[in-house]
Amino acid sequence: MEPHVNHRVDARIVEDLTAMLTAAEAAGTHPIICSSFRTYDYQENLFENRIERAEREEHLEGIEAEEAAAFWVAPPGASEHQTGLAVDIVDADYLELDEGQEETATQQWLMIHCAEYGFILRYPEGREEYTGRDPEPGHFRYVGEVAAEYIMRKGITLEEFKDAYDESKNDPWAKKDDK
């Protein structure tokens, strides 16, 4: 296991993730992976705990409690962490995954440089209507360097990127001649 990657991740991202964390440290920041690959059972447990919290704290029941829970925690089978391509990274001096994380030197560096290593900030501030999720500072998703550079440069989400790609496949002007 690589020194920076002591969490389970997909083998395809280990080299780029390690390089990104090493570069972040070389720049004087202190990144720590606080969450990585999750099994179905672990994700189910997180989701069930969040449902119980919604029932207890928000006095919701049934589908309303599940919908409230899904706003914060992906249901089992729907979490990017289950792919091994997503990691939550925090600053060693600020371990909370909340809006304060955005102000840390680590997050500032990662938001500027993540695409160089094939990662995107998955749930950015102000893009909730596209992602269906609250902003999640520190949640980085591997999409490859070309896609990451495009997404981050344009300030779009993975959903918007996918929609644009799907549209381009149906655009006769976007297709190359078959010569």
GUMI-20077 format. One record per residue: x, y, z of N, C-alpha, C, O in turn; residue in one letter. Coordinates in steps of 0.001 Angstrom, whole numbers, padded with zeros to 6 digits, always signed. Example, Ala and Ser with C-alpha at 12.3 -4.5 7.8 and 13.67 -1.06 7.14 Angstrom:
! GUMI-20077
+013190-005690+007800+012300-004500+007800+013200-003300+007800+014236-003319+008465A +012850-002250+007080+013670-001060+007140+012900+000030+007870+013409+001138+008039S 
END
This chain:
! GUMI-20077
+000854-001191+000000+000000+000000+000000+000887+001237+000000+001893+001289+000707M +000516+002211-000779+001267+003463-000862+001180+004200+000483+000194+004049+001204E +002207+004998+000824+002207+005659+002127+001036+006601+002359+000567+006713+003492P +000547+007283+001328-000560+008221+001502-001908+007538+001379-002924+008071+001826H -001919+006392+000789-003178+005729+000504-003300+004495+001390-003134+003365+000930V -003592+004729+002670-003773+003616+003583-005241+003251+003710-005641+002540+004632N -006029+003741+002784-007435+003389+002663-007594+002551+001407-006757+002610+000506H -008661+001775+001346-008923+000974+000155-009511+001863-000933-010474+002595-000703R -008921+001787-002114-009424+002488-003289-009224+001574-004490-008502+000580-004413V -009861+001913-005587-009672+001183-006827-008199+001292-007244-007617+002374-007174D -007610+000203-007668-006192+000184-008049-005874+001208-009138-004749+001702-009213A -006855+001529-009981-006613+002473-011076-006321+003890-010601-005778+004683-011370R -006662+004235-009360-006459+005615-008905-005313+005777-007918-004976+006898-007539I -004714+004677-007501-003681+004743-006457-002541+005670-006855-002154+006537-006072V -001999+005505-008052-000849+006312-008475-001184+007802-008513-000427+008618-007987E -002312+008163-009130-002690+009578-009226-003068+010158-007871-002736+011307-007578D -003753+009382-007046-004119+009847-005711-002875+010084-004864-002771+011097-004174L -001940+009154-004919-000689+009310-004172+000075+010532-004651+000583+011302-003836T +000162+010719-005958+000871+011880-006514+000213+013184-006069+000905+014144-005732A -001127+013221-006066-001836+014431-005656-001572+014745-004186-001298+015894-003838M -001649+013750-003336-001429+013971-001911+000022+014355-001621+000289+015186-000752L +000945+013752-002346+002362+014084-002181+002616+015527-002602+003329+016259-001916T +002038+015935-003719+002198+017317-004193+001558+018302-003217+002108+019373-002963A +000410+017943-002678-000260+018818-001703+000616+019000-000466+000731+020106+000062A +001226+017924-000012+002129+018025+001139+003362+018863+000803+003818+019664+001619E +003894+018673-000393+005068+019445-000820+004742+020939-000868+005627+021776-000696A +003474+021267-001101+003033+022664-001144+002766+023211+000265+002368+024366+000418A +002984+022387+001282+002837+022847+002651+001486+022579+003283+001210+023078+004374G +000635+021800+002624-000666+021477+003207-000604+020106+003872+000403+019405+003777T -001691+019730+004545-001687+018495+005329-002948+017673+005059-003844+017610+005901H -003015+017043+003879-004217+016270+003538-004279+014919+004252-003266+014247+004444P -005490+014548+004635-005742+013242+005239-006997+012659+004583-008024+013331+004493I -006909+011427+004131-008097+010736+003626-008900+010278+004841-008393+009542+005687I -010153+010718+004919-010980+010303+006061-012034+009283+005656-012663+008665+006515C -012233+009102+004349-013188+008100+003896-012819+007694+002478-012422+008522+001659S -012958+006401+002206-012632+005890+000877-013635+004793+000513-014840+004980+000680S -013156+003668+000024-014048+002586-000393-014945+002145+000752-014505+002001+001893F -016208+001935+000423-017175+001415+001393-017871+000199+000804-018244+000192-000370R -018040-000816+001614-018803-001974+001184-020291-001628+001190-020705-000621+001765T -021075-002465+000553-022527-002284+000552-023048-002288+001985-023861-001443+002360Y -022576-003244+002784-023045-003358+004169-022707-002123+004988-023525-001652+005778D -021505-001600+004800-021106-000405+005543-021962+000792+005131-022389+001572+005982Y -022216+000939+003821-023045+002040+003334-024472+001891+003842-025116+002880+004190Q -024965+000660+003886-026305+000407+004407-026401+000825+005869-027401+001407+006289E -025368+000529+006636-025335+000903+008046-025341+002434+008201-026069+002969+009037N -024533+003132+007399-024514+004596+007446-025890+005169+007126-026362+006093+007788L -026523+004609+006104-027837+005092+005674-028892+004826+006751-029700+005703+007056F -028887+003642+007318-029846+003300+008374-029665+004215+009583-030642+004658+010186E -028412+004495+009932-028150+005404+011053-028691+006802+010769-029209+007469+011664N -028566+007237+009521-029061+008575+009164-030593+008596+009173-031187+009611+009539R -031234+007511+008784-032699+007419+008858-033132+007529+010320-034056+008275+010643I -032465+006790+011195-032793+006842+012626-032611+008258+013174-033403+008714+013998E -031595+008934+012726-031364+010322+013164-032489+011237+012683-032944+012107+013426R -032938+011043+011445-034040+011853+010910-035322+011583+011700-036095+012503+011967A -035543+010338+012069-036720+010000+012866-036647+010631+014256-037631+011173+014760E -035479+010551+014856-035282+011044+016222-035253+012575+016282-035942+013175+017106R -034460+013207+015415-034246+014652+015507-035248+015479+014712-035588+016596+015100E -035717+014926+013598-036632+015686+012744-038062+015170+012844-038968+015722+012219E -038267+014114+013626-039589+013518+013866-040262+013109+012550-041459+013325+012359H -039474+012517+011651-039986+012029+010380-040176+010525+010463-039582+009854+011308L -041015+010003+009570-041261+008564+009538-041270+008075+008105-041498+008841+007169E -041017+006776+007951-041146+006111+006669-040346+006762+005549-039161+007066+005693G -041041+006967+004420-040384+007494+003223-039814+008889+003454-038790+009243+002869I -040467+009684+004301-039953+011031+004595-038606+010952+005308-037710+011747+005024E -038457+010020+006214-037182+009839+006916-036109+009344+005956-034956+009770+006037A -036484+008445+005045-035538+007940+004050-035095+009052+003100-033911+009156+002777E -036030+009876+002656-035683+010986+001765-034774+011994+002462-033833+012510+001859E -035055+012270+003720-034196+013182+004484-032805+012584+004652-031806+013293+004543A -032737+011296+004915-031448+010619+005080-030658+010643+003771-029446+010859+003771A -031362+010417+002649-030702+010371+001338-030129+011720+000933-029246+011785+000078A -030618+012795+001536-030071+014111+001248-028641+014219+001777-027825+014961+001230F -028344+013471+002846-027036+013545+003498-026149+012343+003217-024929+012477+003125W -026751+011181+003082-025992+009943+002896-026608+009180+001732-027821+008969+001695V -025788+008773+000796-026298+008016-000352-026829+006665+000118-026224+006015+000971A -027958+006249-000441-028462+004918-000109-027470+003846-000558-026680+004083-001472P -027500+002685+000067-026589+001617-000349-026801+001294-001826-027931+001183-002302P -025688+001146-002534-025730+000898-003973-025630+002168-004788-025436+002107-006002G -025758+003329-004142-025725+004603-004857-024555+005493-004446-024432+006618-004931A -023704+005004-003566-022581+005813-003096-021378+005664-004014-021009+004554-004397S -020775+006787-004361-019548+006748-005162-018417+006063-004405-017496+005522-005017E -018481+006083-003092-017444+005407-002308-017437+003904-002595-016398+003258-002463H -018572+003349-002983-018652+001923-003271-017913+001560-004559-017627+000386-004793Q -017600+002551-005397-016849+002286-006630-015350+002210-006376-014612+001635-007176T -014896+002785-005268-013468+002874-005011-012817+004039-005735-011596+004186-005701G -013628+004875-006396-013112+006010-007165-013304+007343-006456-012959+008388-007009L -013848+007328-005244-014108+008569-004508-013437+008505-003144-013388+007463-002492A -012923+009659-002742-012310+009785-001418-012737+011104-000794-012957+012095-001490V -012849+011101+000508-013055+012338+001254-011709+012707+001851-011087+011909+002552D -011262+013929+001567-009967+014395+002042-010180+015633+002894-010863+016571+002485I -009591+015628+004078-009691+016772+004989-008297+017275+005325-007295+016610+005063V -008258+018455+005906-007020+019032+006396-006740+018454+007782-007652+018346+008602D -005498+018085+008047-005133+017484+009332-005461+018387+010512-005641+017913+011633A -005539+019689+010257-005838+020634+011334-007330+020969+011434-007738+021727+012314D -008147+020401+010527-009598+020635+010555-010253+019380+010010-010333+019203+008794Y -010715+018518+010877-011165+017185+010477-012644+017084+010128-013120+016002+009785L -013378+018186+010207-014812+018156+009901-015047+018270+008393-014359+019022+007702E -016025+017516+007897-016422+017625+006494-017614+018579+006423-018743+018153+006181L -017361+019842+006631-018406+020860+006562-017865+022062+005795-016758+022017+005258D -018648+023132+005746-018260+024302+004953-016944+024923+005410-016271+025576+004612E -016563+024742+006652-015287+025238+007149-014101+024576+006458-013025+025167+006370G -014291+023356+005969-013232+022633+005269-012768+023400+004023-011596+023355+003651Q -013710+024101+003391-013371+024858+002178-012338+025944+002436-011617+026350+001524E -012267+026408+003658-011355+027506+003998-009948+027033+004334-009047+027857+004492E -009741+025738+004447-008420+025236+004822-007458+025319+003643-007866+025295+002482T -006188+025415+003964-005152+025465+002925-005171+024197+002080-004946+024248+000871A -005436+023072+002711-005488+021804+001969-006582+021839+000912-006335+021513-000249T -007791+022234+001307-008891+022263+000337-008656+023299-000755-008964+023054-001922Q -008120+024439-000389-007833+025463-001391-006861+024907-002439-007059+025102-003638Q -005824+024224-001986-004854+023645-002902-005513+022559-003766-005341+022534-004985W -006264+021667-003121-006900+020576-003861-007883+021087-004912-007933+020557-006021L -008663+022114-004569-009643+022636-005528-008957+023242-006752-009514+023221-007850M -007769+023775-006568-007026+024343-007690-006328+023260-008512-006280+023350-009739I -005789+022245-007851-004902+021286-008519-005472+019884-008749-004832+019081-009428H -006638+019563-008214-007143+018184-008287-007243+017660-009718-006961+016487-009964C -007638+018507-010659-007820+018052-012041-006511+017587-012675-006517+016723-013552A -005402+018149-012239-004096+017735-012772-003831+016262-012508-002992+015645-013165E -004544+015708-011552-004356+014313-011162-005581+013456-011494-005663+012297-011087Y -006532+014036-012236-007707+013282-012669-008892+013321-011730-009838+012554-011909G -008870+014198-010727-009947+014279-009746-010765+015556-009925-010273+016565-010430F -012025+015486-009499-012894+016664-009447-013460+016799-008046-013607+015814-007322I -013775+018036-007672-014573+018258-006468-015983+017880-006866-016603+018571-007675L -016495+016807-006318-017720+016182-006829-018993+016978-006567-019862+017040-007437R -019125+017582-005402-020358+018282-005056-020037+019725-004678-020036+020073-003498Y -019763+020573-005687-019361+021954-005394-020520+022843-004957-021683+022578-005261P -020172+023888-004246-021132+024904-003808-021837+025509-005022-021202+025816-006031E -023153+025676-004912-023920+026331-005962-024358+025439-007109-024943+025931-008074G -024090+024142-007032-024452+023230-008135-025437+022152-007677-025557+021102-008308R -026138+022422-006576-027045+021431-005997-028144+021007-006962-028567+019850-006949E -028617+021939-007808-029706+021584-008724-029271+020533-009742-030113+019821-010290E -027979+020428-009998-027469+019435-010948-027093+018127-010266-027328+017046-010806Y -026505+018233-009071-026041+017023-008387-027127+016389-007529-027082+015192-007245T -028110+017199-007114-029136+016694-006214-028629+016516-004793-029295+015898-003962G -027464+017052-004520-026840+016896-003207-026367+018241-002684-026079+019154-003458R -026290+018355-001376-025689+019522-000759-024208+019562-001123-023625+018525-001438D -023595+020736-001084-022150+020799-001318-021425+019893-000328-021820+019779+000832P -020378+019263-000796-019619+018368+000068-018133+018658-000112-017451+017999-000897E -017636+019656+000629-016217+019970+000525-015390+018755+000932-015702+018078+001912P -014357+018494+000187-013488+017374+000518-013832+016075-000168-013079+015108-000053G -014961+016016-000890-015332+014779-001594-014806+014875-003027-015321+015638-003844H -013781+014093-003308-013156+014118-004627-013400+012804-005346-013319+011727-004756F -013699+012915-006632-014044+011755-007462-013074+011679-008618-012813+012683-009281R -012540+010506-008865-011633+010302-009984-012441+010110-011261-013330+009261-011325Y -012118+010915-012284-012774+010789-013587-011759+010729-014721-012143+010613-015885V -010478+010805-014404-009425+010849-015414-009034+012291-015689-009825+013214-015493G -007806+012467-016143-007261+013817-016274-007992+014668-017316-008264+015840-017055E -008313+014117-018476-008956+014910-019532-010329+015400-019086-010639+016586-019198V -011149+014482-018579-012492+014867-018113-012396+015825-016930-013155+016791-016851A -011473+015564-016017-011332+016416-014829-010928+017837-015218-011475+018805-014689A -009983+017964-016128-009547+019297-016571-010732+020055-017176-010919+021237-016889E -011523+019394-018001-012666+020029-018649-013715+020449-017613-014185+021587-017623Y -014072+019536-016734-015100+019792-015722-014697+020942-014812-015489+021852-014570I -013482+020904-014313-013039+021933-013371-012848+023287-014081-013175+024329-013512M -012328+023280-015307-012127+024534-016042-013468+025195-016354-013591+026417-016272R -014464+024399-016710-015784+024929-017052-016640+025223-015820-017649+025922-015915K -016237+024690-014663-017013+024899-013445-018343+024174-013471-019343+024664-012947G -018345+022986-014093-019572+022199-014194-019460+020958-013315-018418+020687-012719I -020548+020222-013253-020581+018995-012463-020434+017786-013377-020497+017903-014601T -020238+016634-012767-020163+015394-013530-021472+015147-014283-021459+014633-015402L -022597+015513-013672-023894+015345-014340-023972+016198-015602-024420+015728-016648E -023535+017455-015501-023563+018347-016657-022609+017858-017748-022922+017943-018935E -021462+017355-017346-020495+016797-018293-021108+015610-019026-021010+015512-020249F -021738+014714-018282-022370+013541-018892-023491+013952-019838-023613+013399-020931K -024318+014926-019424-025400+015395-020296-024848+015977-021595-025375+015697-022672D -023793+016782-021499-023185+017376-022698-022606+016289-023595-022717+016365-024818A -021993+015283-022992-021431+014179-023766-022544+013410-024469-022432+013095-025653Y -023623+013106-023736-024750+012384-024334-025353+013170-025487-025698+012589-026516D -025486+014485-025328-026023+015321-026401-025106+015317-027615-025584+015284-028749E -023803+015349-027394-022860+015391-028509-022894+014105-029321-022612+014133-030519S -023231+012985-028706-023315+011720-029437-024472+011735-030428-024441+011020-031429K -025492+012543-030156-026663+012612-031031-026621+013799-031980-027550+014004-032761N -025552+014579-031919-025419+015771-032751-024676+015406-034028-023494+015067-033970D -025351+015469-035200-024666+015071-036446-023479+015981-036754-022548+015556-037438P -023488+017209-036269-022372+018123-036527-021169+017801-035667-020050+018209-035979W -021390+017073-034590-020291+016731-033698-019583+015441-034143-018485+015139-033675A -020223+014683-035051-019652+013410-035496-018657+013651-036628-018809+014569-037435K -017650+012809-036661-016648+012894-037719-017159+012163-038950-017963+011235-038850K -016688+012588-040096-017034+011895-041341-016461+010490-041324-015398+010247-040753D -017161+009583-041944-016696+008194-042023-015882+007974-043282-016219+007105-044086D -014839+008725-043471-013999+008574-044674-012826+007710-044412-012017+007478-045311K 
END
